[in-house]
Amino acid sequence: MSATAATAPASRALPAPRGLVWTVLRLHRTALWVWTGFVVLTAALLLWLYGPGATHTQHLLDTLGYAGVQGDAWSSGALIAPLSGTYNDLFYDPAALLSVASFAVAVFAGGSLTARELENGTARLAWTQSVTPARWLAAKLAVPALFITVGTGLLTVLYRMLWSAHGNLLLAGIGPRAVYFSIGPATVAAPLLGLAVGALAGLVLRRALPALTVAGLAQYAVITFRANSWPFQGSYQQPELSVRSRAITSTGAKIPDPGCYENKACLARHDIVGFTREYLPSPDYWPRQLLETGVLLAATAILVAVAFGVLRRTSTS
């Protein structure tokens, strides 16, 4: 009796995953692994920029200050220039990767997520079972939306952490403002819009290649519009972020940067042992972020509603 009771739990089979969620995960497991790899690698880059990359670059810039980096050091071929430039360039790469991700999500949603199943007839086969078209589409959108939100949300949090700690290492110009305005809630909303764009294109065209092409072009237009239009990032029409630079004396006092460049005599005359610099917060950041996020989410909701309307006509035809 006791032996039977002891072996019963071990022989009891665990419940197997099933239902629409499991079907979507299994059918698109390759895309899931690709997305997971993208999130992990981008997070690793952000953490490297936050840690070892920033430590070495900060040490170099503390020696001469930003005036030296932007001045003679760039033309003299000094070691500080290429190292700082490399870190500066890498700082922008995660933002570019997030834009590419929103484009890739639209292409995936248009081709593999919806159109391919309509083209192959597997969607209608599922509808003849116990799955209604509305439940089918809801699962198709909800599962990737969850992974997209979690992944982009994590990367955005890491990016904000990096900006807060080491945004001062970026060279002045339009670039810092573009990064500053691209690491907020709108960054999470953009690929969700891509998901809706792709799903709608797939439902309308019902063929994978035309759908992914149209979805990619539409999402590219969205990315371009966001980068150049108010109330979105509009980096090319907006002024640079305000910068506060100070030189640090041997007593710890912070004085205005005298612009000594790499002139050691000038540095000694002003008793400068280091520098500090930060980008000041922009007062229009949150109004623009919230407005942009609201517009993107509203557009996503509208496209999803249209997609369900198209699906209703498709399933009854």
Residue, then its C-alpha position, 0 to 999 in steps of 0.5 A: m500500500s505504501a509502495t503504491a502510494a509512493t510511486a503514484p505521484a511519480s507515475r502521474a503525467l504532467p498536464a501537457p500544454r495545449g490550446l491556442v496559445w500553445t499552438v501559436l508558440r509551437l508554430h512560430r517557435t523559430a521567430l520566438w527564438v530569434w526574438t529572444g536572441f535579439v533581446v539577449l544580445t541587445a541587452a548584453l550590448l547595453l550592459w557592456l556600454y553601462g559597465p566596461g565601455a563606460t569605465h574606460t571612456q570616462h577615464l579618458l575623458d576625465t583627463l582632458g574634458y570634452a573640449g579636448v575631445q572635440g578639439d585638437a584631439w580629434s585631428s591629432g590622431a590621439l588614442i582618446a579620439p578613436l576610443s571615445g568615438t567608438y563608444n559614442d557610435l556604439f551608444y546609438d546602436p541599440a536605438a537603431l536595433l529597436s527601429v529595425a525590430s519594429f520593422a521586422v515585427a511588421v514583416f513577420a506579422g504580415g508574412s508568417l503570422t497571418a498571410r501564410e496560414l490564409e494562403n496555405g488554408t491552415a487557418r480555415l482548417a482551424w476554423t472548422q474545428s472548435v476555434t472561431p476566427a475571432r479567437w484565432l486572430a486574438a491568439k495570433l495577436a496576443v501571444p507575440a504582443l506579450f513577448i514584444t512588450v516584455g522584450t522592448g520594455l526590458l531594453t527600454v529600461l536598460y537604455r534609460m539606465l544607461w542614459s542616466a548613468h553615462g549619457n554625458l559621454l556622448l558628443a554634443g549634437i543632434g544625436p543625443r537628443a534623438v537617443y533621449f527621445s527614442i527611449g521611452p514608452a513610445t519605443v514599446a508602442a512602435p513595434l505593437l503598431g508594426l504587429a497590427v500593420g502586418a496582421l492587417a496586411g496579411l488578412v487583406l492580401r492573403r498571400a505571404l510575399p505581397a503581405l510582408t512587402v506591404a507591411g514592411l513598406a508601411q512600417y518603414a514609412v511609420i519609422t521615417f515619419r516618427a523620426n522627422s515629424w512633430p510630435f514625434q522625435g523630430s530630431y532634425q527640426q529640434p534644438e540640441l539638448s542643453v549641456r552643463s559642463r564644469a571643470i573640477t579643481s584639486t579642491g573639488a570645486k566645480i568651475p566653468d570649463p575654461g576650454c583648455y583642450e589638451n593644453k597641460a599648462c592651461l590645465a595646471r594654471h586653472d588647477i583642473v584635475g577633471f571634468t564633469r558634464e551632463y545633458l539637462p532634461s528637456p521640458d517637452y520630453w514627457p508631453r511629447q512621449l505621452l502624446e506619441t505613445g497615445v497616437l501609436l496605441a490609438a493607431t494600433a487599436i484602430l488597425v486591430a479593429v479593422a483587422f477583425g472586421v476584415l477577418r469577419r468578411t473573410s471567414t464568411s466568404 
